[in-house]
Amino acid sequence: MEIRHTLSTDELLKRKRTNEKIQKIFVKIFIFFVLILMDLPIFYLIVNSFTTARITGTWNGFSMIPYQTLFNYAGNKYAQKIWNACGNTILVALVAGALATIVGTAGAIGTHYMKRKWLKSTFSFVNQIPVVNAEIVMAISLCILFVSMNWPRTFITLIIGHMVLTLPFVVLSVEPKLEQMDNSLVEAALDLGATESEAIFKVMIPDILPGIVSGFLLSVTLSLDDYIITAFTKPGQGFDTISTYVEAVTKKESLPIQLRAFTTVLFIIVMGAMFIISMKLRKRSER
């Protein structure tokens, strides 16, 4: 009887291991399938960036003309518009990210030192509304606000829209660093004769700088790929970002060959940056 019990236990262990192996295989297949669905359109676009066929999906031979016209854009209206839109996108992201970082950091510091808990919790709740709210709701609300105030849509309205989008994420990035900060350092600086501004800029800001930097990078990233708020708050026809330019040009005709080349270059740059960052993090963790 003891031998039968031992054999049945071994069989149960083997079945359990077999089931775990089957589950792992199915999980890997599912993950692989999801990755293919996510990356297949990107690689499809990359392949079509090496042909001059106007219609995506047709192939008339390998060619580097899309990349040549993209970087030698003299006299090519598509390449010029792409680079203008790229410059506008970067400009808006940097300006909105910098302003959102300044305002968000000041708001996080003010909230951290609020003495009334109900006021602090109310501010934190209001700050989280844009994070969980649908972006289209914010875009329409901003558009109605600007129209009711008779504000023409200019670069300023676009920056305000992007600040509304990114500012809550800056606050959420800075608040944990404020909670981890040793408040006795600020109090010691004040006791040693430092003014409040000196204690903030020489003691507090250096201590919470990682949260400020991460908030700035997050706000810039969110601003770069935003379309909805940009479409509702940007100036007239003469101003486009990458997202609004792609949407406008694809309404009239097929995707320009220069735009396919640009997206491929952008993808390679992003993947290269991610690879460098991951390698640095791996070396740091090994140390």
GIZIHU-V905144 format. One line per field, one symbol per residue. phi: phi as a letter, one per 20 degrees, with the letter a starting at -180 (. if undefined). psi: psi as a letter, one per 20 degrees, with the letter a starting at -180 (. if undefined). A space follows every 10 residues. Layout:
BEGIN
phi: ???
psi: ???
END
This chain:
BEGIN
phi: .fffffffff ffffffffff ffffffffff ffffffffef fffffffffd beffefoecd ofbdggffff edefndffff ffffffffff ffffffffff ffffffffff ffdfeeffff fffffffeff feffffffff ffffffffel effcffffff fffffegfff ffeegffffe feffffffff feofffffff eddfgffdgg ffffffffff ffffdfcfff fecfffffcc dgffffffff febfffffff ffffffffff ffffffffff fffffff
psi: hhgghgghgg gggghghghh ggghghgggg gggghghhig hghghggiik qjphppiqpk qpqjghhghg hmjpjohghg hghghggggg ggggghgggh ggghgghggg hhjphphhhg hgghghhigh giqphhgggh ggghghghjk oqoahghggg ghghghghhg ghhhghhhhi qohhgghhgh hjjqrghhhg higgghhjhh hgghhghghg ghhgjpgghg hiirabhipq rgghgghghi hharpqhhhg hghgggghgg hgghggghgg hghghh.
END
